[in-house]
Amino acid sequence: MLRIPGMPLLPGTLFRDVSKGHYPKPQSLSNVQGLSMLSDRQQPPPTESGSVTGSCPPVAASSIYPPRSGPRMPPWLAYDKKVLCFNAYFKQTLQEFYHAPYLVRKVKIYFYLEDGTLEIYEPRVDNSGIVQGCVVHRQRVQKAPSCDNEFMSLIDLNVDQTVKIFDRQYHITSCDHFTRDFLNKRGITVPDPVKSPCDPTETLRKHEQQPRGGQSGPKNHPFAQFLKFDRQILKFQAYWDDRTEFGDVRKFEEFEGLQLPGQTTPMTLLNVLGTNMRNVRYCVDPLNTGNKEIHYYGERDLQIGSVINVFGRAVIITELDPFTQQFYRGKYGIQEFTPLPIPTRKDDCADHRKGERILPPFNGWGSYEDSVGNCISVEPKPPRSDFRKFIKYDRFVLRFGAKMLSTIKANCERIFVISYYLCDDTLQIQEIAVRNSGFLGGEFMKRTRLQLPGQERFSCKQPQYYMSWNFFIGSTMSLKDFIFHIVSADEYTLLYMERHPEQFGQANVGAIMEKVRCALKNHMAEFVGACMPDCHDLEYNRDVFVTFESFKGALIGVIGNLISDHEIITLCRHFSAEKSAPPACDRAAVRAAAHLELNRALWNARDELMEHFHHINPTNQPFMPEHKVRSALRGFRLPFSLELIDHILAILNRNECDDIEVCDLMNFIDVSCGKGCNMPPASHAFELCPKIPFLNMGRMVSLSCFLRDLKLPLNLSSAAEKKNDTIEEDKKMPTSVAAEPEIHRHENPQYDAEMAARSHG
């Protein structure tokens, strides 16, 4: 088809070329090294007269550099991430501003070589008042008529050229270094950068800012300071010393309640006429009577150590941030920015807890924890218990014998057992039935938590409950409006309290001895005389034993009420003269039980065990320490329980150093010789070597051991005592295992059986 240049593409302006008779179908794919690729290379137009003009140069251009050698790649791979960048400008006419006819706007033109697309972007300028950013999105741009059937290529963009893109003239002024090298290597000469024209609006703005003749200085525009120091903030750290009865030291950083520009006006308006919103007339007050001169703090007033008045509060500035320090250093030459310390009040003011809630007072319904859960959450949830404590102290029960203190004589003869459960800090009281007493016995109080007396019931504070250390022999407490006096405790309770002296002060031997030492410092002769009138045995450093009653009476006679009954019992158990009998184990029975377990497990590693003993004992010593023998038995996985291993080691032959004979052990576990056992299976923990609890410790007290540990002069009147005031240290008796005095055991057989079973378990 033939087209008349300059005519629109309308019917009647195109003519058929009658001389053309061959119409080949264009190929969209090309074969490159055996691969079919999209043929996106633009073919040069036919060289006809009048078809090539200066505004539409050919795509192919000669290069001043030699051609590259090697395989040719498609443009989307050869020019990947390669972009040409040009700096340009365009003029925008201004109809509303008569002083400047146009506005010069500078842009950047990006040409992407991989697909021939073009993008125009205008850099953003703060406070310009113009919507800036992307002017033309990335796309292929058609040329201006009469070449609008073609797209712009890299030869259409060059320095000091004007291109028309979407009816807007862009004049290119410069390009970056990569663009200049790329075009030069392809034979395109790039001119030197040209200077952009001056913006008339910018020139006019600078002219207005210059001081005129007769004026003292530049004109202050209402928004000049706002535009100049926009987003520049001076930040200070300060505190307000409000250490009153209910206050504290408050820390501050900055005040963000300043009014925005335009909220305050320099004039006052008066309502002249009208009372509603329709008929209202206003006028400007010429006298400006409503204007109040307000003085604000400036940058000169804000320094480290300055005290400013903020709504009646004295705020002291302590520190500046790095930007503020740099500002004061450059403008005022200040170099010292040492922060000031912030005072604290820990002695007379509690720490402020962020987010702490003040709960309403307890109303008496349910428990306090349940009421707290209803106040914190909208959805009521049951209180959570301490699961770790429950697992650790499950079945740990402290039992105390108690009597009731009452004005009724019959109630004073009643016997109670107070059980304290360590897993959840609950109490339970059982009454022991006494024949012909008139009381049935049984459960006196259900298992529950009890609050300490003397607390306000309907209060917002969490109540305090009875804990395990509140119970000891000799204490008097109010439980459910009944007064109980604790008179005894079982063996398990006494042992548990003695093994945890950090929780129970009444069972701490060290603290009790220090108290007794301070009280008997000047009354040793009186105390020793009360324990035993005849002191000849002490003079000759003999072991002296006294009864529990004599020891207790002597301590109370000298110290008085400063020592409790539980502390006296703890001392008597610690310095007890009785010792528990060793466990009675029959060697034949233990050997039969061991052979029974070996035969049932089919254990036959006796030779390996003997080889292990030779390895750990290279010199073949006949005796070995007990810990090595025990570790060897457990390491070879003999089918013995821990109780059976203890029984076996207890009956083996030992030397004077308490070491175990190895040959005796190997002969003991040899099942090949001797008669087979006919012993039925038994519980090794209870039936093989029965452990009878020893409940008689503390009836007799070793006074010699007590005086040695006391380490105080006796101050006796005899001459022999003057030569030797204290008991010699080398004759101390070893302390025995603690036990309960007999006088604190109940006379009821049923109660004694229960206490013995508890100690046995």
C-alpha positions, 0 to 999 in steps of 0.5 A: 500500500502506498501512503501520501506523506503527511495525510491521516490514516483514513479511507481514500488516502491509501493506494494499492501498488499495482506493480507489486505481485509477490506477497510473501508471509513474514517469518516470526522465528529464526534458526540460531545454532539449531534453536528456534528463536523469536526474530525480534530484529527490525528489518531495514526499510526498503530504499525507495525514493522519499521513504527515508528522511532525516527524522527517521534514520536507519536502525543499523549504524556503523561503529568505529570499533571492530566487530565482536567475535563469538556467537551472537546472543539475543538482546534480552540476554546480551543487554540484561540490566543495562540501562541508558540514563539521560538528563533532560528538562521540559517547560511547563506553561503557567497561566495563573502566574503572570510573572513567570511564563513557564516552569522548568522541570528536570527529568531523567530518561531511562532507556532499557536496552533489553527490550527497547522500553523507555521510562521518564522519572522526575526526582522529588523535591521537598516542598515544591508543591508539584506532584512529582515522580514517574512521568511516563511509565516503562513502555515502548514509545512511538515516534512522532509523526510522520514516523509514528509507525516506528518505536523509539530506539537508542539512536533517537536519544542523544545529548543536545537533542529534543525528542517529542514524547506524547506531545511533550518536548524533552530537551536532553542536556547530559548523560551518565558515563556508562551511556556515553561509553556505550554510544561511543563504542557503537559509532554514535558521537555524544556531544558535550553536556549543555546547561539547563535554562534557568527557572523563572520562578526560582529566579523570581523567588531569589529576587524577592528574598534579597533585601531591598533598599531601605529595609533592615532585613529580609521579610519574614514569611509565616511559613519560612521557618517551618519550611527551613527547619522542617523535620529537624527536631531537637530532643531533650531528656529531662525529669520532674522531681515529684517525690511527694507522699504519693509521687516519684521522680518522673522521666520525660523526653519531649513535648508533642502537644505544640499547635500546628501552623495555622491554628493560631492567628495574629488577629481577633474576630468579633461576633457583631450580629447573629446568634445562630449559624445562619445570621452571623456577622464578624469583623476584625477587632482593630484594637486586638483586645483578645490577643495575648502575648505568649512567650514560648521557650526557645532553643536558647532556654533549653540546655543541660541543667536548665529548669523549665516550667511545664504547666506548673511542674519544674522539669530539669533537662539532663541529656541531649541526643546526638543531633541536638548536640551537633546543632548546639555545637555548630551554632553556639559553640557548646562543647560540654554535654555531660549528662546529669544524674537522675535522683531516685527514691528507693528508701521512702518510695516503692518501685513503680510497677507499670500496668499494675492493677488496683483490684476491688476489695474481696467480697467474701464469696469463694476464695480470694484467687477466684475473685481475682480471676473474675476481676482480671478476665472477662471470661471467668477462669479457675485459679491455676495451682503450682503444678511443679510444687505439687509434683515435688511435694506430693505425699509430703505430709507433716503431722503434729499432735495437738490439744485444744485450749478452752474454758470447757474442761472436757475440750481440754482433754481431747486429742487432735492430729493436725496434718499439713500437706506441703504440695498445696499448703492445706490443713486437715484436723482429725480427732482421735476417739477416746473411750468414754469421753463423749466425743466420736472422733474422726474428721474435725476440719476438712482439708483447706487453706487457713488465713493467719488471724488478725487480717482484714477480711474485706480488703484488696490485698492478698491474704496471708495463709498458714505455712509449714514454718508456722507449726512447731512443738510448743506453738499456739495458733487459732484455727477456725476460731479454735485455739490449739496447742501443738504438743508433739510431732511424728518421726517423719515430721521431725526428720523432715524439719531437721533436714531442711533447717533453712525453712524451719528455724526451730530445727536449725541446730546452728542457730539454736546453739548460737542462741543458747551460747549467748544465753549461757555465757554468764550462767554456765555454773548454774546450768551445769549444777541444774543438770547434775549436782555432782560434777566430778565426772566432768572434772575427769573428762568422763562421758556424762549422760543426763535425762531429757527432763533434767536437760530441759529443766536446766535450759528453761530454768536459765533461759526461760521462755526464750527457747521453745520446746521444739528447739529443746527437742532438736538439741536432745535429738542432735546430742542423743546418747541412744543409737539405733541397732544395725539392721538384722540381715540373714546371710543365707536369706540374702544369698538365696534372694540374690541367686533367685534373681540371677537365675530368673534373669539368666545372668552369666557375666561373672567372668567379665565382672572378675576381669573388670575388678582386675582392670580397676585393681591392677595390684590385686588388693584383696579389699576394695572401697565400697563405692567402687564395688557398688558402681561395678555391680550397677555398671554390669547390670546385675538384676538386683534392686537398690535395696538388694544391693544394699543388703548384699554389701552390708553382709560382706566381709570387711577390713578395719578400713571398712573396705569390702572383700572381693573374693567374698563377693565373687563367691557370694554371687556364684550360682554354679556351686552349692545348693540351689535356692528354694526361696519364694519371691519376696519384697527386698525393701521390707521382708528381706531385712525388716527395718524397725523404726527407732523412736526412742532417740532423745531420752538420754542426752550426752552432756559432754558432747553438748558442752564441747560443741558449746565451747564455753568455760564451765566456771566451776568452783573446784581447783581441778576446774580452774586447771581445765575449764573446758572439755578437751576437743580430742575426746568429743563424742560423735553426734548420733542420728536425731530421734524423738523423745519418748515423752512426746509419743502418744499413749494411745496404741492406735496413734503409735501404730499410725506414727510407726507406719508413717515413719516406716513408709 
